[in-house]
């Protein structure tokens, strides 16, 4: 059972370009979370999605950022018109559905996508 | 507002020594609490997961405790090794009608020196 897969692992963009980060959750997982981490800082919540639904996007910047988790395919975090301040590591995590009892809260992280904006 | 506070923010210990990291939370309704280890440049990896009814759980040299009454958890590392140098993150889970809402602590950065 493959873990949470994120790609690309490293992405370089120039200011004004778009960045697309992909996350394939573990098999059977229906919950996906995105976090941003600046160097030497903790993980900051961005968005929580279930299939085709955004559950909580309270951590997402109001502009330029969007996320989706379609019925088929990976979850996508999209950053439009990137700026230097967007440079960070973006981590995705997934967890099983609530039907799996207490283990439904178990969160598995990917290795992250490191975005560098020049 | 749900909050998770970790202390200390950073810690330096000598190899072979023990240490204890603290996590205090105000999260409701509480579902479970997890400790993660995050090595530099890597994704967090789960160390332990504890539900309301569990007081202690061990994973090798890592032992987590949970006091649901005082809403406190600790992570004790025994006989530390250089490879224990990492950030340790406490995450508390609360289920509501929308789903699984997670609250992260700010982490404790541990450095083990030879």
Interface residues (C-beta under 8 A of the other chain):
Chain A: X4 X31 X33 X35 X42 X43 X45 X48 X50 X55 X56 X89 X91 X93 X95 X98 X102 X103 X104 X105 X106 X107 X108 X109 X110 X111 X112
Chain B: X31 X32 X34 X36 X41 X42 X43 X44 X45 X46 X49 X51 X87 X89 X91 X93 X95 X98 X99 X100 X101 X102 X104 X105 X106 X107
